[in-house]
Amino acid sequence: MLPERIKNQAVYICAEISFTDDNRFQVVKKFLDVISKVFLT
């Protein structure tokens, strides 16, 4: 499990990116989905 602080930071960063660059947001979202599967399973 990732520490709560790191997860919150990741969510915040993704929210920032989504407003500036939708394509990059999709890449980061997919990356985070993979990370989540690795850490949460």
Secondary structure, 3 states (H helix, E strand, C coil): CCCHHHHHHHHHHHHHHHHHCHHHHHHHHHHHHHHHHHHHC
